[in-house]
Amino acid sequence: MVDAFIRVHVPPYVIRGVLCLLIFFKATAQEPSQPVPGSIPLAEKVFPQLAPLLQRAIEQSPRGMAANLEFLIARENVQMARARTLPQAGGYLTYSYARDRRVDRPDALLADKLAYNFSVTQPIYHWGALKAGTQLSEMAARASENNFAEVCRLLVLEIRASYLRLIVLKASKERAAYAFRLAEEEERRVQEQIKAGSLPPATILEAGNKVKQARLDLDRAEEDFRFAKISVERLAGSDALPDESIPSLIPRVDYSEERIQSLAGIFRSDPEKGNFRLASAQLRLDQEKLNYQIIDKNLRPKFNAVTGVMQDEVSYTGSPADRARTQSLYGGLNITWNIFDGFSTPAQRRASRLRQRQLEEERDDRRREISEAVQSQIRQIDFSSRSMALSESNLDQYNLFVRKKSDDIAFGASAPSELDGITIARDAVLIQAMIQRSDLMVRMAEFLSTIGRDPALASVSPPPP
C-alpha cells in the first residue's frame, strides 16, 4: 500500500526537480539580499582580510620603503641645518723639534716647540638667516613626508582595485569550471544517445568543440586569476595568498550621496589640509620664500662670539724654547662681512622672486585641478551607482527566471537540463553586477583618498605644521 503510494506520488522527475532546487539554492546562497551597511563602504570594511595587506604594503612594499627613505634623509638634513645655530669647537696642535740659526749667535739653537689653538665659536646674530635655514630644512622634511604619504595613497588605491578585481576573476574562474563540467556532462549524454541510436554520430563533433572551448575558457580564467593574485602579493609585499582566503563574491553596496556632498564641502573650505599634492605645492612656495630671506642677508655682517686658548711663537724673547711656550687665553667678537660679491646676490634675489611667482601659479593650477577632479569624482560615483542599479535589476530578473525554472522542474513542467543554461547566464549577469559593485567601491575610495579622508592612511598622514 505504501509502496504504491510512493510510486504514484513521487515520480523520478520530482526527485530530479528537488535536486535542481538544491543546486539552485547552493548557487544563490552567497548572494545577499541586503546591501552592505555603511554610508561610504570601503573594500577593507567589506573584506576584513584586506586590511592587513594594506598595512603591510604601507610598511614593507618596495615603493613605500623607497619613499620612506627619502623622508628619513630629509629629517637628517633638518638636524644638519639646526647644527649651524649651535656652538662649533675645533683647533689644531703641532709639535716640532727645531734647530734655529740666528745672526747674533755663532751656534745653532735647539728647542722643542708646541703650538696649538683651540676655540669655540657661537653664532650670535646672522639677521635670521640661520633660523630660516632650519625652517627651510623642516619644510623639506614635511614635503618628503607628503611625498611618502602620496606614494602610500596611490599604492593603497591600487591594491584595493586589484583585490576587488581578483575577487571578480575568482568568480569568473569558478563559473568557467562550472561551464566546463556541464560541457563534459553534455558530451557524455551525447555519446550515450549516439550509442543508443537516437542521435547521428556527427553530433559528437559539436559537443566535443563545446568541451574544448569550455576548457580554453577555464584555462584562460585560471591564468588571469593566478597572475592577478601574484600582482596583489607583489604590490602588498606579502607572502603567497591561499586561494581559499580570497572571496568569490562582492556583495551589494550602498552609499550616502548626502555624506559625499558634506565631505566635499569640508574639503573645499581647506583643500591644502586634505590633499598631499596640494599641500606639497604650498610647501614648495613657502620654501622659496624662506630661501629669499636667506639670500637677502648674504651681504650683511655676521656676528659670532669666540673664545679659546692658544700657544704660538712670539718674537720678544731670545730663547727659542721660550718663544714657543707662550700661552694665551682669549675671548671676543668675530665679524665676517661679505661686502661685494660681483652683483651675485641681487641676481639671486630676482631669480627667487621669479620662482615664487612660478610656484604660486603652479599651486593655483593644482588647486583648480584638484577641485575639478573632486567634482568629477562625485559625478562618476553617481554614474557608477546608476549603472550598478541597472545591473542589480537585471540580476534580480535572472534570479526570478532561475527560481521559476526550478519550480517548473520540481513540478515536472521542464527538464532539469533546462536549468543549466539559465544558471550559466545568471552567473554571467552576477559577475557583471560584481564588476559594477567593485567600480562603485573603487570610485568612492578614490574620492575619500583625494580629499584626505582615507582611513587606511591614518598612520602616514603628516601632522599639521
SULLINUR-V728920 format. One record per residue. N is the residue number from 1. PSI is psi in whole degrees, -180 to 180 (NA if undefined). D_LAST is the distance of its C-alpha to the last C-alpha in Angstrom with 2 decimals. Layout:
N/PSI/D_LAST ; N/PSI/D_LAST
This chain:
1/-48/90.00 ; 2/-41/86.40 ; 3/-40/86.41 ; 4/-39/87.82 ; 5/-41/85.16 ; 6/-41/82.44 ; 7/-29/84.05 ; 8/-44/84.27 ; 9/-12/80.95 ; 10/75/78.56 ; 11/165/79.26 ; 12/-36/77.32 ; 13/-26/75.25 ; 14/-41/73.83 ; 15/-43/72.75 ; 16/-37/71.15 ; 17/-40/69.43 ; 18/-41/68.00 ; 19/-40/66.69 ; 20/-38/65.05 ; 21/-41/63.41 ; 22/-41/62.01 ; 23/-41/60.64 ; 24/-46/59.10 ; 25/-33/57.44 ; 26/-38/56.06 ; 27/-29/54.68 ; 28/2/53.03 ; 29/-29/51.93 ; 30/-15/48.44 ; 31/106/47.83 ; 32/148/46.19 ; 33/-21/47.38 ; 34/143/44.18 ; 35/161/40.79 ; 36/128/37.82 ; 37/159/36.15 ; 38/137/32.56 ; 39/-42/31.08 ; 40/85/29.15 ; 41/135/30.73 ; 42/159/29.12 ; 43/-39/31.29 ; 44/-19/30.05 ; 45/-38/30.92 ; 46/-38/34.38 ; 47/91/34.87 ; 48/-24/33.19 ; 49/-12/34.35 ; 50/-28/31.83 ; 51/-47/28.75 ; 52/-32/29.44 ; 53/-41/29.93 ; 54/-43/26.52 ; 55/-40/24.86 ; 56/-38/27.12 ; 57/-41/26.32 ; 58/-37/22.56 ; 59/-36/23.45 ; 60/-1/26.61 ; 61/150/27.30 ; 62/-41/27.89 ; 63/-44/25.38 ; 64/-38/22.57 ; 65/-39/23.56 ; 66/-44/23.69 ; 67/-35/20.17 ; 68/-34/18.93 ; 69/-39/20.86 ; 70/-39/19.06 ; 71/-42/15.69 ; 72/-38/17.47 ; 73/-42/18.94 ; 74/-36/15.69 ; 75/-37/14.56 ; 76/-34/17.97 ; 77/-33/17.56 ; 78/-44/14.68 ; 79/-37/17.31 ; 80/-42/19.87 ; 81/-37/18.07 ; 82/-28/17.45 ; 83/-25/21.17 ; 84/-16/22.28 ; 85/-5/21.40 ; 86/163/23.51 ; 87/144/27.34 ; 88/127/29.36 ; 89/142/32.79 ; 90/-178/35.65 ; 91/-164/39.26 ; 92/163/42.52 ; 93/132/45.88 ; 94/126/49.22 ; 95/135/52.54 ; 96/155/55.76 ; 97/115/59.54 ; 98/151/61.06 ; 99/105/64.61 ; 100/137/65.00 ; 101/131/68.03 ; 102/149/68.80 ; 103/-23/71.50 ; 104/3/72.70 ; 105/136/73.25 ; 106/-29/75.66 ; 107/154/73.79 ; 108/147/70.22 ; 109/133/67.88 ; 110/143/65.77 ; 111/151/62.55 ; 112/135/59.35 ; 113/138/56.22 ; 114/115/52.69 ; 115/138/49.95 ; 116/161/46.25 ; 117/111/43.25 ; 118/131/40.13 ; 119/159/37.35 ; 120/127/33.84 ; 121/130/31.67 ; 122/118/28.61 ; 123/133/26.69 ; 124/-55/26.91 ; 125/113/25.97 ; 126/28/24.87 ; 127/31/23.78 ; 128/2/20.01 ; 129/-38/20.42 ; 130/-42/19.52 ; 131/-41/16.23 ; 132/-36/15.44 ; 133/-40/16.55 ; 134/-45/14.21 ; 135/-36/11.15 ; 136/-44/12.92 ; 137/-37/13.27 ; 138/-39/9.70 ; 139/-37/9.04 ; 140/-37/12.23 ; 141/-41/11.21 ; 142/-37/8.35 ; 143/-40/11.23 ; 144/-37/13.61 ; 145/-39/11.78 ; 146/-40/11.92 ; 147/-41/15.49 ; 148/-44/16.32 ; 149/-37/15.26 ; 150/-41/17.30 ; 151/-45/20.20 ; 152/-38/20.17 ; 153/-49/20.08 ; 154/-37/23.12 ; 155/-43/24.80 ; 156/-43/24.61 ; 157/-42/26.06 ; 158/-40/28.78 ; 159/-41/29.75 ; 160/-51/30.03 ; 161/-40/32.26 ; 162/-37/34.26 ; 163/-42/34.87 ; 164/-40/36.12 ; 165/-36/38.31 ; 166/-39/39.61 ; 167/-44/40.74 ; 168/-41/42.56 ; 169/-34/44.22 ; 170/-41/45.40 ; 171/-40/46.95 ; 172/-38/48.57 ; 173/-43/49.93 ; 174/-38/51.45 ; 175/-41/52.97 ; 176/-38/54.43 ; 177/-40/55.89 ; 178/-43/57.44 ; 179/-36/58.89 ; 180/-41/60.32 ; 181/-42/62.04 ; 182/-40/63.54 ; 183/-39/64.79 ; 184/-41/66.46 ; 185/-40/68.07 ; 186/-40/69.35 ; 187/-40/70.79 ; 188/-40/72.63 ; 189/-41/74.02 ; 190/-42/75.24 ; 191/-41/76.91 ; 192/-40/78.67 ; 193/-33/79.84 ; 194/-42/81.14 ; 195/-35/83.07 ; 196/-10/84.44 ; 197/8/85.51 ; 198/-13/83.56 ; 199/148/81.37 ; 200/154/82.34 ; 201/-30/81.15 ; 202/-17/79.11 ; 203/-26/76.70 ; 204/-25/75.15 ; 205/-45/73.67 ; 206/-43/71.36 ; 207/-39/70.31 ; 208/-39/69.68 ; 209/-36/67.53 ; 210/-39/65.42 ; 211/-43/64.89 ; 212/-42/63.91 ; 213/-41/61.44 ; 214/-38/59.96 ; 215/-41/59.70 ; 216/-44/57.95 ; 217/-39/55.45 ; 218/-44/54.81 ; 219/-43/54.33 ; 220/-42/51.89 ; 221/-39/49.92 ; 222/-40/49.82 ; 223/-41/48.59 ; 224/-42/45.86 ; 225/-43/44.71 ; 226/-47/44.92 ; 227/-39/42.89 ; 228/-37/40.21 ; 229/-41/39.91 ; 230/-39/39.53 ; 231/-43/36.77 ; 232/-43/34.79 ; 233/-40/35.38 ; 234/-42/34.23 ; 235/-42/31.04 ; 236/-11/30.14 ; 237/34/31.40 ; 238/172/33.64 ; 239/177/37.27 ; 240/134/40.07 ; 241/125/39.87 ; 242/141/43.20 ; 243/-37/44.75 ; 244/-16/45.46 ; 245/-10/41.78 ; 246/124/41.07 ; 247/164/41.98 ; 248/15/44.43 ; 249/133/43.50 ; 250/116/40.51 ; 251/170/41.13 ; 252/142/40.93 ; 253/159/37.50 ; 254/164/36.53 ; 255/164/33.50 ; 256/113/32.58 ; 257/-36/32.33 ; 258/-39/31.07 ; 259/-42/28.13 ; 260/-44/27.20 ; 261/-37/27.51 ; 262/-45/25.39 ; 263/-37/22.49 ; 264/-38/22.97 ; 265/-41/22.81 ; 266/-40/19.47 ; 267/-41/18.09 ; 268/-28/19.70 ; 269/-27/18.05 ; 270/76/14.49 ; 271/-31/15.17 ; 272/-25/11.92 ; 273/-28/10.40 ; 274/-17/13.37 ; 275/124/14.52 ; 276/-40/13.37 ; 277/-42/15.74 ; 278/-39/14.71 ; 279/-37/10.98 ; 280/-38/12.43 ; 281/-40/14.75 ; 282/-38/12.29 ; 283/-40/10.52 ; 284/-37/14.13 ; 285/-45/14.95 ; 286/-36/12.29 ; 287/-42/13.55 ; 288/-33/17.03 ; 289/-41/16.52 ; 290/-37/15.53 ; 291/-35/18.47 ; 292/-40/20.69 ; 293/-38/19.94 ; 294/-45/21.05 ; 295/-39/24.08 ; 296/-20/25.04 ; 297/7/25.55 ; 298/-39/27.83 ; 299/16/31.08 ; 300/152/30.30 ; 301/146/31.69 ; 302/130/29.61 ; 303/130/30.53 ; 304/145/30.68 ; 305/138/32.53 ; 306/140/34.97 ; 307/152/37.41 ; 308/-172/39.71 ; 309/141/43.22 ; 310/157/45.61 ; 311/124/49.19 ; 312/174/51.03 ; 313/146/54.48 ; 314/167/56.07 ; 315/5/59.28 ; 316/7/61.08 ; 317/149/62.76 ; 318/-20/65.51 ; 319/125/64.57 ; 320/-36/62.33 ; 321/-42/60.96 ; 322/-33/60.18 ; 323/-28/58.50 ; 324/11/55.87 ; 325/30/55.32 ; 326/116/53.86 ; 327/142/50.48 ; 328/127/48.03 ; 329/134/45.01 ; 330/160/42.79 ; 331/147/39.64 ; 332/-157/38.39 ; 333/131/36.10 ; 334/132/35.42 ; 335/127/34.69 ; 336/137/34.02 ; 337/112/34.34 ; 338/99/34.44 ; 339/-41/36.52 ; 340/129/37.37 ; 341/26/35.98 ; 342/34/38.20 ; 343/21/35.98 ; 344/-43/33.27 ; 345/-46/30.43 ; 346/-37/31.40 ; 347/-39/31.54 ; 348/-37/28.06 ; 349/-48/26.79 ; 350/-41/28.55 ; 351/-39/27.31 ; 352/-41/23.63 ; 353/-42/24.29 ; 354/-40/25.92 ; 355/-37/23.10 ; 356/-44/20.67 ; 357/-41/23.20 ; 358/-43/23.56 ; 359/-33/19.87 ; 360/-43/19.77 ; 361/-40/22.80 ; 362/-42/21.38 ; 363/-44/18.27 ; 364/-40/20.71 ; 365/-42/23.08 ; 366/-38/20.57 ; 367/-45/19.61 ; 368/-41/23.35 ; 369/-45/24.09 ; 370/-38/21.71 ; 371/-43/22.91 ; 372/-36/26.45 ; 373/-42/25.82 ; 374/-43/24.64 ; 375/-41/27.73 ; 376/-39/29.93 ; 377/-38/28.67 ; 378/-43/29.61 ; 379/-40/33.03 ; 380/-35/33.48 ; 381/-42/32.82 ; 382/-44/35.55 ; 383/-44/37.89 ; 384/-38/37.37 ; 385/-43/38.02 ; 386/-40/41.21 ; 387/-40/42.34 ; 388/-38/41.81 ; 389/-39/43.86 ; 390/-42/46.71 ; 391/-40/46.62 ; 392/-39/46.68 ; 393/-43/49.63 ; 394/-40/51.45 ; 395/-40/50.81 ; 396/-39/52.17 ; 397/-44/55.31 ; 398/-36/55.88 ; 399/-37/55.43 ; 400/-41/58.16 ; 401/-45/60.35 ; 402/-41/59.99 ; 403/-42/60.72 ; 404/-42/63.75 ; 405/-37/65.09 ; 406/-41/64.72 ; 407/-41/66.70 ; 408/-40/69.35 ; 409/-40/69.68 ; 410/-33/70.01 ; 411/7/72.89 ; 412/12/74.47 ; 413/-17/73.83 ; 414/157/71.87 ; 415/146/71.97 ; 416/-31/69.15 ; 417/-21/68.45 ; 418/-21/67.41 ; 419/-26/64.25 ; 420/-49/62.99 ; 421/-41/62.41 ; 422/-38/60.68 ; 423/-42/58.42 ; 424/-43/57.42 ; 425/-41/56.66 ; 426/-40/54.69 ; 427/-36/52.60 ; 428/-41/51.83 ; 429/-37/50.67 ; 430/-42/48.56 ; 431/-40/46.82 ; 432/-39/46.18 ; 433/-38/44.73 ; 434/-37/42.46 ; 435/-43/41.25 ; 436/-37/40.39 ; 437/-45/38.64 ; 438/-36/36.50 ; 439/-42/35.74 ; 440/-42/34.47 ; 441/-40/32.30 ; 442/-42/30.85 ; 443/-38/30.12 ; 444/-37/28.44 ; 445/-40/26.25 ; 446/-40/25.34 ; 447/-49/24.45 ; 448/-38/22.17 ; 449/-40/20.53 ; 450/-38/20.05 ; 451/7/18.32 ; 452/30/16.02 ; 453/20/18.32 ; 454/116/19.98 ; 455/-23/20.40 ; 456/-17/21.32 ; 457/13/17.82 ; 458/-31/16.24 ; 459/-15/16.37 ; 460/-2/14.61 ; 461/128/11.97 ; 462/139/8.51 ; 463/157/6.38 ; 464/145/3.84 ; 465/NA/0.00
